[in-house]
């Protein structure tokens, strides 16, 4: 089946380089790369979703308030000098 495609300059350069390095014609290179990309897209659809499991870090130490940034900065400074 015949189609007309317009490639962006970077894609055109990469295709030309691939044709030169493999010695294959543009049609063969484009078809091969499209097959690979389409197969990858299908495999990604069937991949299980990435899930992050939260882990408790122990919470905030007693007596520490998150209401004052300057107080928190002072606590960080104290901890860094220990």
Buried (B, 14 or more C-beta within 10 A) or exposed (E): EEEEEEEEEEEEEBBEEBBEEEEBEEEEBBEEBEEEEEEEEEEEEEEEEEEEEEEEEEEEEEEEEEEEEEEEEEBEEEEEEE
